[in-house]
Structures are given as C-alpha cells and as structure tokens.
Amino acid sequence: MDALRLASWRMRNLGLHAATDATPQGVVGRLGAVQSQDYGPATWSVGERISGAREDLVYGAFADGALLRTHVLRPTWHFVTPDDICWMLALTGPRVHQLNAYYYRQLGLDEQLRGRCSGLLSEALAGTQLTRKELTALFQAAGIGTEGFRMAYILMHAELEGLICSGAMKGKQHTYALLADRAPQARTLEPDEALAELTLRYFSSHGPATVKDFRWWSSLTQAEIRRGIGLVGDRLDSLTVDGLTYWFAGEPPRTPAPDGPVAHLLQGYDEYLVGYTESKHLLDLGGVGDGQRWDRPVFNGVLIIDSQVAGHWKRTVGRTGVAIEILVYAPLDPGRSAAVQAAADHHGRFLGLPATVTTTAL
C-alpha cells in the first residue's frame, strides 16, 4: 500500500469515486457530518455524491428538515441528520464550548446571561421559525446587546446546547427553529455508545485516517479517541504507511480506481479537503501546491484529478449557463481536459444549466 493508493481509497470511502447514496440524508448520515458554513457550496458537496442529483433535491431535504444545519464537532456549521443531531451534540458540544470559552468571556456572555438568552429563544421560537435579523431585534428589545460577534456566539451556544438548529429558508435568509420541533424523534445514546458510533462512522467514511485526523475533525481528546477505537476495535483495522498509522473499516478495495483521468470540482470545504490534518498531504503528494503564486488570487474551489490537487476553480452562475474558470498548476493534456469538462458538466447538471470551462495556468 502506497500513499497514492491511500488517497484513492479515501476518495472511494468518501463517496467521490462512485455515488453510493440515494438521498441527501444518506450522504450526510454516512459521513457523519458535512461542513457547511458556506451553504450553497455545501449543497454541492452533498449532491456530488448522489447520481443524477439536482440542487433542488438537496434544498428540498433541507427545507423539509431531512437535513439540519448546526454548530457541531467544531466551531463551524455542519449538516447533520435529525437522527444523529442530539447524540452528536451531547458528545462533542462540551468540547466546542471549551474552544469557545475565551470568546464567551470576551463578549461578556456569562452563564447567567446565556441562560437568559436561551429562555428568550425558547419563547420566541415556540411554534415558529425566525431569521437571525428577527431574533436580533427581539434581543435588542429585551436590552441584550448583539453588537460585533455577540449574537453569533449567543446563537452558537444555544445550538451546542441542543436548543435550536436550522429552520427552513425564508426567501434567501436562513432561519432558526427549536431543535425539538425539527427533530422530535432524534436518537439519544449513552456516552460510550455515542463515542463508539462517531469513531466507527468517521473511520468508515473518512478512512484511512489517523488518530490526529479524527481529533481535528471531531474536537475529541486523544484519550477519548483511543477509548473509542477500543470500543469498536473489532470493526476497525490499521496499517502504517510512511511512518503514519491509518485506521479504517472494511477491506481495502480489490478493484482499481476508475480509469483515469477522473476530475472533481470540489467546493473549498469538502470533506476530502477539510476532514484531515495530519494526513492532509495525501491530496498533494507531488507538492504542486507549494508552487502557488501569491501575487494573484486563487479561487476557493479545488480541482482534483485522480485524487490529487491540480488547480483551483470558481463558478459564475447565469440565467442560461454556468461559467467555470479554472486555474491549473500544470497545462492539461487532452485526457485531463476531457476529464475536467466532464466534471464541469456534472456540476452543470446539478444546477440544471450547461457548463462552459476556461483554464489558465497559475
């Protein structure tokens, strides 16, 4: 097993080689959580893993509450399923509170005030869903300051406590709702059950990955992770490549990766990009990113060809088509150009628009 095969295997487990899920909630449930601070691009991360999916499918799942968006795992938004949201918050919420403690103090959000805020949210959201702007007005009317990042941390605290989560969109604005209303049948697990579940879910969907990768992704302590591996050790295996120990579930793939070249246009916070820390180098084994020029902007989207970084991209969506501009680290030969066009066409079908591609060398 070499590093390049590890990267390809990881992409397979993440659902990028072939669509293995039929629904948005299937994708998110299998991955455990999908980072989603950029809502629109995050829907593409979900849709890319569903054969023939259109963005309306993901938007509809979110509107219906089949996908929820909240702060969990780390101090950022993630998509999670209603089935998983409560036990995942109970497991990782305390750690995220610890990461946020400095900001609670700096913003004057002591325990008493946070409790008052939670009471106001419970009352305001009973039987309804409100935008952040609407909630801000209510807090200001109650004499609670919302300046700077204060409102963001008030709402994040309530999310981490399992009080609120995403509601349906109101036009182009996100709303908040009571979690109890959006996920009335959410599972609860005992602490060890939750730890075992998250450990198995991560290494099954994101593996092969290291303990430090999982620590970054989950915010759990190394001791907790070692305990989690012990709880599910009979369903995990490990191997060592270039001095790093990688954990995974299931057998290594016996079939080769898809005939190359195969390209993917990943949004900048796709799980293949942000789900790792110690072994993130697997997506750039050739070190092409080290040669990035800093005298010009680089787009947030990442072009991957055969599991490796090949460039960056952005899209401009018009009424009649989507224009995809790509900056590449090396000129594309005909085979890679065709693979990139196929990836662009895939994205265009998701949007319901024809796609055009222009490429420029970095």
C-alpha positions as CSV (number, residue, x, y, z in Angstrom):
1,M,0.0,0.0,0.0
2,D,1.5,3.3,-1.0
3,A,0.3,6.9,-0.3
4,L,-1.3,7.4,-3.7
5,R,-3.4,4.3,-3.2
6,L,-4.4,5.5,0.2
7,A,-5.7,8.8,-1.3
8,S,-7.7,6.9,-3.9
9,W,-9.1,4.6,-1.3
10,R,-10.1,7.6,0.9
11,M,-11.9,9.2,-2.0
12,R,-13.8,5.9,-2.6
13,N,-14.9,5.8,1.1
14,L,-16.0,9.5,0.9
15,G,-18.3,8.6,-2.0
16,L,-16.4,10.5,-4.7
17,H,-15.4,7.6,-7.0
18,A,-19.0,6.5,-7.4
19,A,-22.3,7.6,-6.0
20,T,-23.2,5.2,-3.2
21,D,-26.1,7.1,-1.6
22,A,-29.5,7.8,-3.0
23,T,-30.6,10.7,-0.8
24,P,-29.0,13.8,0.8
25,Q,-29.7,12.4,4.2
26,G,-28.0,9.2,3.2
27,V,-24.8,11.1,2.2
28,V,-24.7,13.1,5.4
29,G,-25.6,10.2,7.7
30,R,-22.9,8.0,6.2
31,L,-20.2,10.7,6.5
32,G,-21.5,11.7,10.0
33,A,-21.5,15.4,9.3
34,V,-20.7,17.7,6.3
35,Q,-19.1,21.0,6.9
36,S,-21.5,23.7,5.7
37,Q,-20.6,27.3,6.7
38,D,-21.0,28.1,3.0
39,Y,-24.5,26.8,2.5
40,G,-24.7,26.9,-1.3
41,P,-21.3,25.2,-2.0
42,A,-22.0,22.7,0.8
43,T,-25.1,21.5,-1.0
44,W,-22.9,20.7,-3.9
45,S,-20.7,18.5,-1.7
46,V,-23.8,16.5,-0.9
47,G,-25.2,16.5,-4.4
48,E,-21.9,15.5,-6.0
49,R,-22.2,12.1,-4.1
50,I,-25.7,11.3,-5.5
51,S,-26.0,10.1,-9.0
52,G,-28.1,12.5,-11.1
53,A,-28.9,14.8,-8.2
54,R,-30.2,18.3,-8.8
55,E,-29.7,21.1,-6.3
56,D,-33.5,21.2,-5.7
57,L,-33.2,17.7,-4.2
58,V,-30.7,19.0,-1.5
59,Y,-32.6,22.2,-1.0
60,G,-35.8,20.3,-0.5
61,A,-34.2,17.9,2.0
62,F,-33.0,21.0,4.0
63,A,-36.4,22.7,3.8
64,D,-38.2,19.6,5.0
65,G,-35.8,19.0,7.9
66,A,-34.3,15.8,6.5
67,L,-31.0,17.7,6.7
68,L,-30.3,20.1,9.6
69,R,-27.6,22.7,9.9
70,T,-26.0,23.5,13.3
71,H,-22.7,24.0,15.1
72,V,-21.3,20.6,16.0
73,L,-17.9,18.9,16.1
74,R,-16.0,22.2,15.7
75,P,-17.0,25.9,16.0
76,T,-18.5,25.9,12.5
77,W,-21.7,24.8,10.8
78,H,-22.3,21.3,9.7
79,F,-25.1,19.4,8.0
80,V,-26.3,16.5,10.2
81,T,-29.3,14.3,10.1
82,P,-32.2,14.6,12.5
83,D,-31.5,11.1,13.7
84,D,-27.9,12.0,14.7
85,I,-28.1,15.6,15.9
86,C,-28.8,15.0,19.6
87,W,-26.3,12.3,20.4
88,M,-23.6,14.1,18.4
89,L,-24.2,17.4,20.2
90,A,-24.1,15.6,23.5
91,L,-20.8,14.0,22.7
92,T,-18.9,16.9,21.0
93,G,-20.8,20.0,22.3
94,P,-18.9,20.2,25.6
95,R,-15.6,20.3,23.7
96,V,-16.7,23.1,21.4
97,H,-17.9,25.0,24.4
98,Q,-14.4,24.7,25.8
99,L,-13.0,26.0,22.5
100,N,-15.5,28.9,22.7
101,A,-14.9,29.8,26.4
102,Y,-12.5,32.6,25.6
103,Y,-15.0,34.3,23.4
104,Y,-17.8,33.9,25.8
105,R,-15.7,35.8,28.4
106,Q,-14.5,38.4,25.9
107,L,-18.1,39.1,24.8
108,G,-19.5,39.2,28.4
109,L,-21.6,36.1,27.9
110,D,-21.5,34.7,31.4
111,E,-23.6,31.6,32.4
112,Q,-26.4,33.7,33.8
113,L,-26.8,35.8,30.6
114,R,-26.5,32.7,28.4
115,G,-29.3,31.1,30.4
116,R,-31.5,34.2,29.9
117,C,-30.8,34.2,26.2
118,S,-31.8,30.5,26.0
119,G,-35.1,31.4,27.7
120,L,-35.8,34.2,25.2
121,L,-35.0,31.9,22.3
122,S,-37.3,29.2,23.7
123,E,-40.2,31.7,23.9
124,A,-39.6,33.4,20.6
125,L,-39.3,30.2,18.5
126,A,-42.2,28.3,20.1
127,G,-44.2,27.1,17.0
128,T,-42.3,29.3,14.5
129,Q,-39.0,29.9,12.7
130,L,-37.2,33.3,12.7
131,T,-34.3,34.7,10.9
132,R,-31.2,36.0,12.7
133,K,-32.3,39.6,11.9
134,E,-35.7,39.0,13.5
135,L,-34.1,37.4,16.6
136,T,-31.5,40.2,16.9
137,A,-34.4,42.7,17.0
138,L,-36.0,40.7,19.8
139,F,-32.8,40.5,21.8
140,Q,-32.2,44.3,21.4
141,A,-35.8,45.0,22.6
142,A,-35.0,42.9,25.7
143,G,-32.0,45.0,26.4
144,I,-29.4,42.4,25.4
145,G,-26.5,43.7,23.3
146,T,-25.9,42.0,19.9
147,E,-23.0,44.0,18.6
148,G,-20.0,42.5,16.9
149,F,-19.8,38.7,17.3
150,R,-22.1,38.7,20.3
151,M,-25.2,37.5,18.5
152,A,-23.3,34.8,16.7
153,Y,-22.0,33.3,19.9
154,I,-25.4,33.6,21.6
155,L,-26.9,31.5,18.8
156,M,-24.0,29.1,18.6
157,H,-24.2,28.5,22.4
158,A,-27.9,27.7,22.0
159,E,-27.1,25.3,19.1
160,L,-24.5,23.5,21.1
161,E,-26.9,23.1,24.0
162,G,-29.3,21.4,21.7
163,L,-31.9,24.1,22.0
164,I,-32.1,25.4,18.4
165,C,-31.0,24.4,14.9
166,S,-31.8,25.4,11.3
167,G,-35.3,26.0,10.1
168,A,-36.4,26.3,6.5
169,M,-35.2,29.1,4.3
170,K,-37.3,32.3,4.3
171,G,-36.6,33.6,0.9
172,K,-32.8,33.8,0.8
173,Q,-32.5,34.1,4.6
174,H,-31.7,31.2,6.9
175,T,-34.0,30.7,9.9
176,Y,-33.6,29.2,13.3
177,A,-36.1,26.7,14.9
178,L,-36.4,24.8,18.1
179,L,-34.5,21.5,17.7
180,A,-37.3,19.7,19.5
181,D,-39.6,20.8,16.7
182,R,-37.2,19.9,13.8
183,A,-36.0,16.5,15.2
184,P,-38.7,15.2,17.5
185,Q,-37.6,11.6,17.0
186,A,-33.8,12.2,17.4
187,R,-31.9,9.3,18.9
188,T,-30.2,9.6,22.2
189,L,-27.2,7.4,23.1
190,E,-25.2,6.6,26.2
191,P,-21.8,8.4,26.2
192,D,-19.9,5.2,25.3
193,E,-22.4,4.3,22.6
194,A,-22.1,7.8,21.1
195,L,-18.3,7.7,21.2
196,A,-18.2,4.3,19.5
197,E,-20.7,5.4,16.9
198,L,-18.8,8.5,15.9
199,T,-15.5,6.7,15.9
200,L,-16.8,4.0,13.6
201,R,-18.6,6.5,11.4
202,Y,-15.5,8.6,10.8
203,F,-13.1,5.8,10.1
204,S,-15.6,4.0,7.9
205,S,-16.4,7.1,5.7
206,H,-13.2,9.2,6.0
207,G,-10.6,6.4,6.5
208,P,-7.9,5.5,6.0
209,A,-7.2,8.3,8.5
210,T,-5.0,8.9,11.6
211,V,-6.0,9.5,15.2
212,K,-4.8,13.1,14.8
213,D,-7.1,13.5,11.8
214,F,-10.1,12.3,13.8
215,R,-9.1,14.6,16.7
216,W,-9.1,17.6,14.4
217,W,-12.5,16.6,12.8
218,S,-14.3,15.7,16.0
219,S,-12.6,18.0,18.6
220,L,-12.5,15.0,20.9
221,T,-9.4,14.5,23.0
222,Q,-6.8,11.9,22.1
223,A,-7.8,9.9,25.2
224,E,-11.4,9.8,24.1
225,I,-10.4,8.7,20.6
226,R,-8.2,5.9,22.0
227,R,-11.2,4.8,24.1
228,G,-13.4,5.0,21.0
229,I,-11.1,2.8,19.0
230,G,-11.0,0.4,21.8
231,L,-14.8,0.2,21.8
232,V,-15.0,-0.6,18.1
233,G,-11.6,-2.2,17.7
234,D,-13.2,-5.4,16.4
235,R,-14.6,-3.5,13.4
236,L,-11.5,-1.4,12.6
237,D,-8.1,-2.3,11.2
238,S,-4.9,-0.3,10.7
239,L,-1.8,-0.1,8.6
240,T,1.3,2.0,8.6
241,V,2.5,4.0,5.6
242,D,5.5,6.3,5.6
243,G,5.5,6.3,9.4
244,L,1.9,7.1,10.0
245,T,-0.7,4.7,11.3
246,Y,-4.0,4.8,9.4
247,W,-7.3,3.4,10.7
248,F,-10.1,2.1,8.5
249,A,-13.1,-0.2,8.4
250,G,-13.6,-2.9,5.8
251,E,-11.2,-4.4,3.4
252,P,-9.0,-2.4,1.1
253,P,-10.6,-2.1,-2.4
254,R,-9.9,-5.0,-4.6
255,T,-10.9,-3.2,-7.8
256,P,-8.7,-0.4,-9.1
257,A,-9.7,3.2,-9.0
258,P,-11.8,4.4,-12.0
259,D,-10.0,4.5,-15.3
260,G,-8.2,7.9,-15.3
261,P,-8.0,10.6,-15.6
262,V,-11.0,11.5,-13.4
263,A,-11.6,15.0,-12.2
264,H,-13.7,16.5,-9.4
265,L,-14.6,20.1,-8.8
266,L,-14.7,20.2,-5.0
267,Q,-16.0,23.1,-3.1
268,G,-13.4,24.6,-0.7
269,Y,-14.7,22.9,2.4
270,D,-15.5,19.5,1.0
271,E,-14.8,16.7,3.5
272,Y,-11.9,15.4,1.3
273,L,-10.2,18.7,1.9
274,V,-11.1,19.6,5.5
275,G,-11.7,16.2,7.1
276,Y,-8.0,15.7,7.9
277,T,-5.0,17.5,9.4
278,E,-2.0,15.1,9.9
279,S,-2.6,13.2,6.6
280,K,-3.9,16.1,4.5
281,H,-0.8,15.8,2.4
282,L,-2.2,12.8,0.7
283,L,-4.1,15.0,-1.7
284,D,-1.0,16.8,-2.8
285,L,1.8,14.1,-2.9
286,G,3.6,15.9,-5.7
287,G,3.7,19.2,-3.7
288,V,2.2,21.2,-6.6
289,G,0.5,23.5,-4.1
290,D,3.9,24.5,-2.8
291,G,4.5,26.4,-6.0
292,Q,1.4,28.5,-5.7
293,R,1.9,32.1,-6.7
294,W,0.8,34.6,-4.0
295,D,0.7,37.7,-6.4
296,R,-2.7,36.7,-7.7
297,P,-5.9,35.5,-6.1
298,V,-6.6,31.8,-6.0
299,F,-10.1,30.5,-6.2
300,N,-11.6,28.7,-3.2
301,G,-12.8,25.6,-5.1
302,V,-10.2,22.9,-5.6
303,L,-9.7,20.9,-8.8
304,I,-8.8,17.3,-8.0
305,I,-7.6,14.9,-10.8
306,D,-7.0,11.3,-9.8
307,S,-7.1,12.1,-6.1
308,Q,-4.5,14.9,-6.4
309,V,-4.7,18.7,-6.4
310,A,-4.4,20.0,-9.9
311,G,-5.8,23.6,-9.5
312,H,-8.5,25.8,-8.2
313,W,-11.9,26.9,-9.6
314,K,-14.8,29.3,-9.3
315,R,-18.2,29.4,-10.9
316,T,-20.3,32.2,-12.2
317,V,-24.0,31.2,-12.5
318,G,-26.1,33.0,-15.1
319,R,-29.6,32.6,-16.2
320,T,-28.7,30.4,-19.2
321,G,-25.5,28.7,-18.1
322,V,-22.7,28.4,-15.6
323,A,-19.2,29.6,-16.4
324,I,-16.4,27.7,-14.7
325,E,-13.0,29.3,-14.5
326,I,-10.1,27.1,-13.5
327,L,-6.5,27.9,-12.6
328,V,-4.3,24.9,-13.1
329,Y,-0.8,24.2,-11.8
330,A,0.3,22.5,-15.0
331,P,-1.1,22.5,-18.5
332,L,-3.9,19.9,-19.1
333,D,-3.3,17.3,-21.8
334,P,-6.3,16.2,-23.9
335,G,-7.3,13.4,-21.5
336,R,-7.3,15.7,-18.4
337,S,-9.1,18.4,-20.3
338,A,-11.8,16.0,-21.2
339,A,-12.0,14.9,-17.5
340,V,-12.3,18.5,-16.4
341,Q,-15.1,19.2,-18.9
342,A,-16.9,16.0,-17.6
343,A,-16.6,17.3,-14.0
344,A,-17.9,20.7,-15.1
345,D,-20.8,19.0,-17.0
346,H,-21.6,17.1,-13.8
347,H,-21.8,20.4,-11.8
348,G,-23.9,22.0,-14.5
349,R,-26.4,19.1,-14.4
350,F,-26.6,19.7,-10.6
351,L,-27.5,23.3,-11.3
352,G,-29.7,22.5,-14.3
353,L,-27.5,24.6,-16.6
354,P,-25.0,23.9,-19.4
355,A,-21.4,24.5,-18.3
356,T,-18.5,26.1,-20.0
357,V,-14.9,25.9,-18.9
358,T,-11.9,28.2,-19.3
359,T,-8.5,27.2,-17.9
360,T,-5.5,29.4,-17.1
361,A,-2.1,28.4,-15.7
362,L,-1.3,29.6,-12.2
